[in-house]
Amino acid sequence: MCPTPTPPQAALLSPSSSTTDQANEAIRVFLRARAGRALCPAERAEYGRLLGVYTRALRGEMEKAA
């Protein structure tokens, strides 16, 4: 059974941090809070959403560099 749902994670980094860094930190915080146990379906969905944010940010940075 899934514990009480938690709101989507937002990384609290400095304004100079890239979106990719912020998304990566949000993933780390999310997973660290759930260490030692399997993710419930709602948590897996949120993790997937966070990965999508990270992937889009990374692609955007790669496009800027190109």
N, CA, C and O atoms as CSV, one atom per row, in Angstrom:
chain,resi,resn,atom,element,x,y,z
A,1,MET,N,N,0.838,-1.184,0.000
A,1,MET,CA,C,0.000,0.000,0.000
A,1,MET,C,C,0.878,1.240,0.000
A,1,MET,O,O,1.907,1.297,0.673
A,2,CYS,N,N,0.457,2.209,-0.753
A,2,CYS,CA,C,1.204,3.453,-0.900
A,2,CYS,C,C,0.990,4.348,0.316
A,2,CYS,O,O,-0.141,4.518,0.771
A,3,PRO,N,N,2.078,4.922,0.846
A,3,PRO,CA,C,1.920,5.877,1.940
A,3,PRO,C,C,1.159,7.117,1.460
A,3,PRO,O,O,0.819,7.223,0.281
A,4,THR,N,N,0.901,8.023,2.346
A,4,THR,CA,C,0.204,9.247,2.008
A,4,THR,C,C,0.867,9.912,0.813
A,4,THR,O,O,2.083,10.105,0.806
A,5,PRO,N,N,0.073,10.268,-0.206
A,5,PRO,CA,C,0.662,10.901,-1.390
A,5,PRO,C,C,1.410,12.174,-1.026
A,5,PRO,O,O,1.021,12.913,-0.122
A,6,THR,N,N,2.478,12.403,-1.745
A,6,THR,CA,C,3.254,13.613,-1.538
A,6,THR,C,C,3.129,14.500,-2.767
A,6,THR,O,O,2.965,13.995,-3.878
A,7,PRO,N,N,3.204,15.805,-2.587
A,7,PRO,CA,C,3.106,16.699,-3.736
A,7,PRO,C,C,4.325,16.545,-4.635
A,7,PRO,O,O,5.366,16.063,-4.188
A,8,PRO,N,N,4.207,16.950,-5.905
A,8,PRO,CA,C,5.367,16.895,-6.804
A,8,PRO,C,C,6.547,17.632,-6.196
A,8,PRO,O,O,6.391,18.657,-5.532
A,9,GLN,N,N,7.730,17.087,-6.438
A,9,GLN,CA,C,8.951,17.660,-5.878
A,9,GLN,C,C,9.428,18.835,-6.718
A,9,GLN,O,O,9.328,18.817,-7.945
A,10,ALA,N,N,9.936,19.837,-6.056
A,10,ALA,CA,C,10.561,20.969,-6.729
A,10,ALA,C,C,11.926,21.174,-6.094
A,10,ALA,O,O,12.038,21.323,-4.877
A,11,ALA,N,N,12.941,21.179,-6.907
A,11,ALA,CA,C,14.296,21.384,-6.393
A,11,ALA,C,C,14.462,22.849,-6.021
A,11,ALA,O,O,14.094,23.740,-6.786
A,12,LEU,N,N,15.012,23.085,-4.858
A,12,LEU,CA,C,15.241,24.451,-4.397
A,12,LEU,C,C,16.711,24.776,-4.587
A,12,LEU,O,O,17.499,24.728,-3.643
A,13,LEU,N,N,17.066,25.105,-5.809
A,13,LEU,CA,C,18.442,25.428,-6.131
A,13,LEU,C,C,18.556,26.911,-6.446
A,13,LEU,O,O,17.552,27.614,-6.559
A,14,SER,N,N,19.760,27.364,-6.583
A,14,SER,CA,C,19.971,28.769,-6.876
A,14,SER,C,C,19.460,29.090,-8.282
A,14,SER,O,O,19.420,28.210,-9.141
A,15,PRO,N,N,19.071,30.341,-8.520
A,15,PRO,CA,C,18.577,30.726,-9.834
A,15,PRO,C,C,19.589,30.487,-10.956
A,15,PRO,O,O,19.202,30.375,-12.119
A,16,SER,N,N,20.868,30.407,-10.622
A,16,SER,CA,C,21.878,30.200,-11.648
A,16,SER,C,C,21.973,28.737,-12.079
A,16,SER,O,O,22.638,28.427,-13.067
A,17,SER,N,N,21.317,27.839,-11.351
A,17,SER,CA,C,21.348,26.425,-11.709
A,17,SER,C,C,20.537,26.190,-12.978
A,17,SER,O,O,19.526,26.848,-13.222
A,18,SER,N,N,21.003,25.242,-13.774
A,18,SER,CA,C,20.286,24.929,-14.999
A,18,SER,C,C,19.026,24.141,-14.673
A,18,SER,O,O,18.900,23.564,-13.593
A,19,THR,N,N,18.101,24.125,-15.616
A,19,THR,CA,C,16.884,23.351,-15.463
A,19,THR,C,C,17.220,21.871,-15.307
A,19,THR,O,O,16.566,21.157,-14.546
A,20,THR,N,N,18.239,21.414,-16.028
A,20,THR,CA,C,18.659,20.022,-15.915
A,20,THR,C,C,19.130,19.727,-14.496
A,20,THR,O,O,18.773,18.694,-13.929
A,21,ASP,N,N,19.923,20.615,-13.922
A,21,ASP,CA,C,20.389,20.435,-12.546
A,21,ASP,C,C,19.214,20.405,-11.568
A,21,ASP,O,O,19.187,19.589,-10.647
A,22,GLN,N,N,18.256,21.288,-11.771
A,22,GLN,CA,C,17.091,21.345,-10.898
A,22,GLN,C,C,16.267,20.067,-11.003
A,22,GLN,O,O,15.831,19.524,-9.988
A,23,ALA,N,N,16.052,19.584,-12.225
A,23,ALA,CA,C,15.292,18.349,-12.419
A,23,ALA,C,C,16.029,17.168,-11.811
A,23,ALA,O,O,15.409,16.310,-11.183
A,24,ASN,N,N,17.333,17.114,-11.986
A,24,ASN,CA,C,18.135,16.032,-11.422
A,24,ASN,C,C,18.048,16.051,-9.898
A,24,ASN,O,O,17.892,15.000,-9.276
A,25,GLU,N,N,18.145,17.206,-9.306
A,25,GLU,CA,C,18.056,17.309,-7.852
A,25,GLU,C,C,16.665,16.913,-7.358
A,25,GLU,O,O,16.544,16.285,-6.306
A,26,ALA,N,N,15.622,17.267,-8.095
A,26,ALA,CA,C,14.264,16.882,-7.711
A,26,ALA,C,C,14.126,15.362,-7.699
A,26,ALA,O,O,13.479,14.802,-6.814
A,27,ILE,N,N,14.732,14.696,-8.677
A,27,ILE,CA,C,14.706,13.229,-8.726
A,27,ILE,C,C,15.445,12.656,-7.527
A,27,ILE,O,O,14.965,11.722,-6.884
A,28,ARG,N,N,16.608,13.212,-7.228
A,28,ARG,CA,C,17.394,12.725,-6.090
A,28,ARG,C,C,16.626,12.873,-4.779
A,28,ARG,O,O,16.598,11.947,-3.969
A,29,VAL,N,N,16.010,14.023,-4.570
A,29,VAL,CA,C,15.246,14.269,-3.345
A,29,VAL,C,C,14.070,13.294,-3.260
A,29,VAL,O,O,13.801,12.720,-2.205
A,30,PHE,N,N,13.381,13.117,-4.373
A,30,PHE,CA,C,12.228,12.225,-4.423
A,30,PHE,C,C,12.623,10.803,-4.038
A,30,PHE,O,O,11.974,10.181,-3.197
A,31,LEU,N,N,13.685,10.290,-4.652
A,31,LEU,CA,C,14.107,8.911,-4.388
A,31,LEU,C,C,14.726,8.751,-3.000
A,31,LEU,O,O,14.528,7.727,-2.345
A,32,ARG,N,N,15.465,9.748,-2.556
A,32,ARG,CA,C,16.074,9.684,-1.224
A,32,ARG,C,C,14.993,9.570,-0.140
A,32,ARG,O,O,15.181,8.873,0.857
A,33,ALA,N,N,13.870,10.253,-0.341
A,33,ALA,CA,C,12.783,10.213,0.631
A,33,ALA,C,C,12.109,8.846,0.671
A,33,ALA,O,O,11.383,8.536,1.616
A,34,ARG,N,N,12.349,8.027,-0.354
A,34,ARG,CA,C,11.709,6.717,-0.443
A,34,ARG,C,C,12.720,5.580,-0.429
A,34,ARG,O,O,12.402,4.467,-0.846
A,35,ALA,N,N,13.905,5.839,0.033
A,35,ALA,CA,C,14.980,4.843,0.043
A,35,ALA,C,C,14.587,3.628,0.879
A,35,ALA,O,O,13.970,3.756,1.936
A,36,GLY,N,N,14.957,2.455,0.385
A,36,GLY,CA,C,14.742,1.235,1.134
A,36,GLY,C,C,13.408,0.567,0.920
A,36,GLY,O,O,13.113,-0.443,1.559
A,37,ARG,N,N,12.587,1.112,0.027
A,37,ARG,CA,C,11.304,0.468,-0.247
A,37,ARG,C,C,10.927,0.661,-1.707
A,37,ARG,O,O,11.431,1.557,-2.385
A,38,ALA,N,N,10.046,-0.182,-2.166
A,38,ALA,CA,C,9.572,-0.078,-3.543
A,38,ALA,C,C,8.610,1.103,-3.669
A,38,ALA,O,O,7.928,1.476,-2.714
A,39,LEU,N,N,8.573,1.671,-4.852
A,39,LEU,CA,C,7.640,2.765,-5.115
A,39,LEU,C,C,6.250,2.201,-5.388
A,39,LEU,O,O,6.110,1.188,-6.073
A,40,CYS,N,N,5.227,2.855,-4.853
A,40,CYS,CA,C,3.854,2.460,-5.139
A,40,CYS,C,C,3.486,3.015,-6.525
A,40,CYS,O,O,4.245,3.813,-7.076
A,41,PRO,N,N,2.367,2.623,-7.089
A,41,PRO,CA,C,2.004,3.082,-8.432
A,41,PRO,C,C,1.979,4.611,-8.585
A,41,PRO,O,O,2.448,5.133,-9.596
A,42,ALA,N,N,1.447,5.320,-7.610
A,42,ALA,CA,C,1.402,6.784,-7.705
A,42,ALA,C,C,2.817,7.369,-7.685
A,42,ALA,O,O,3.100,8.338,-8.389
A,43,GLU,N,N,3.691,6.787,-6.890
A,43,GLU,CA,C,5.074,7.260,-6.818
A,43,GLU,C,C,5.823,6.936,-8.113
A,43,GLU,O,O,6.639,7.735,-8.573
A,44,ARG,N,N,5.551,5.777,-8.697
A,44,ARG,CA,C,6.173,5.441,-9.983
A,44,ARG,C,C,5.743,6.430,-11.055
A,44,ARG,O,O,6.545,6.818,-11.904
A,45,ALA,N,N,4.478,6.838,-11.019
A,45,ALA,CA,C,3.984,7.819,-11.981
A,45,ALA,C,C,4.691,9.167,-11.798
A,45,ALA,O,O,5.074,9.810,-12.776
A,46,GLU,N,N,4.860,9.584,-10.551
A,46,GLU,CA,C,5.553,10.851,-10.284
A,46,GLU,C,C,7.016,10.764,-10.691
A,46,GLU,O,O,7.564,11.722,-11.236
A,47,TYR,N,N,7.652,9.627,-10.432
A,47,TYR,CA,C,9.040,9.426,-10.838
A,47,TYR,C,C,9.144,9.512,-12.366
A,47,TYR,O,O,10.075,10.122,-12.892
A,48,GLY,N,N,8.206,8.913,-13.064
A,48,GLY,CA,C,8.187,8.997,-14.524
A,48,GLY,C,C,8.020,10.426,-15.003
A,48,GLY,O,O,8.641,10.830,-15.986
A,49,ARG,N,N,7.189,11.193,-14.319
A,49,ARG,CA,C,7.001,12.598,-14.675
A,49,ARG,C,C,8.291,13.376,-14.471
A,49,ARG,O,O,8.677,14.183,-15.317
A,50,LEU,N,N,8.959,13.134,-13.347
A,50,LEU,CA,C,10.222,13.819,-13.076
A,50,LEU,C,C,11.285,13.450,-14.110
A,50,LEU,O,O,12.055,14.308,-14.541
A,51,LEU,N,N,11.329,12.185,-14.508
A,51,LEU,CA,C,12.279,11.770,-15.546
A,51,LEU,C,C,11.983,12.476,-16.869
A,51,LEU,O,O,12.904,12.851,-17.595
A,52,GLY,N,N,10.707,12.655,-17.177
A,52,GLY,CA,C,10.328,13.376,-18.387
A,52,GLY,C,C,10.793,14.824,-18.356
A,52,GLY,O,O,11.280,15.346,-19.359
A,53,VAL,N,N,10.645,15.467,-17.216
A,53,VAL,CA,C,11.110,16.852,-17.060
A,53,VAL,C,C,12.618,16.909,-17.277
A,53,VAL,O,O,13.124,17.786,-17.977
A,54,TYR,N,N,13.327,15.964,-16.668
A,54,TYR,CA,C,14.781,15.927,-16.801
A,54,TYR,C,C,15.189,15.697,-18.262
A,54,TYR,O,O,16.083,16.373,-18.771
A,55,THR,N,N,14.546,14.762,-18.921
A,55,THR,CA,C,14.877,14.443,-20.313
A,55,THR,C,C,14.642,15.643,-21.221
A,55,THR,O,O,15.473,15.952,-22.075
A,56,ARG,N,N,13.505,16.323,-21.036
A,56,ARG,CA,C,13.226,17.506,-21.860
A,56,ARG,C,C,14.243,18.612,-21.599
A,56,ARG,O,O,14.677,19.288,-22.532
A,57,ALA,N,N,14.624,18.800,-20.339
A,57,ALA,CA,C,15.619,19.827,-20.006
A,57,ALA,C,C,16.965,19.487,-20.636
A,57,ALA,O,O,17.641,20.358,-21.184
A,58,LEU,N,N,17.341,18.235,-20.556
A,58,LEU,CA,C,18.630,17.800,-21.125
A,58,LEU,C,C,18.629,17.992,-22.639
A,58,LEU,O,O,19.608,18.478,-23.205
A,59,ARG,N,N,17.550,17.619,-23.285
A,59,ARG,CA,C,17.469,17.812,-24.745
A,59,ARG,C,C,17.543,19.286,-25.108
A,59,ARG,O,O,18.182,19.658,-26.092
A,60,GLY,N,N,16.886,20.127,-24.312
A,60,GLY,CA,C,16.926,21.565,-24.574
A,60,GLY,C,C,18.324,22.122,-24.448
A,60,GLY,O,O,18.723,22.970,-25.245
A,61,GLU,N,N,19.078,21.665,-23.464
A,61,GLU,CA,C,20.456,22.127,-23.301
A,61,GLU,C,C,21.329,21.615,-24.435
A,61,GLU,O,O,22.238,22.317,-24.879
A,62,MET,N,N,21.070,20.406,-24.909
A,62,MET,CA,C,21.857,19.861,-26.010
A,62,MET,C,C,21.579,20.634,-27.311
A,62,MET,O,O,22.483,20.860,-28.115
A,63,GLU,N,N,20.325,21.029,-27.499
A,63,GLU,CA,C,19.981,21.817,-28.687
A,63,GLU,C,C,20.665,23.183,-28.653
A,63,GLU,O,O,21.124,23.670,-29.686
A,64,LYS,N,N,20.734,23.800,-27.480
A,64,LYS,CA,C,21.401,25.098,-27.350
A,64,LYS,C,C,22.874,24.981,-27.666
A,64,LYS,O,O,23.457,25.886,-28.263
A,65,ALA,N,N,23.488,23.868,-27.268
A,65,ALA,CA,C,24.917,23.673,-27.492
A,65,ALA,C,C,25.242,23.388,-28.949
A,65,ALA,O,O,26.361,23.634,-29.400
A,66,ALA,N,N,24.278,22.877,-29.674
A,66,ALA,CA,C,24.516,22.484,-31.067
A,66,ALA,C,C,24.530,23.656,-32.015
A,66,ALA,O,O,24.719,23.476,-33.217
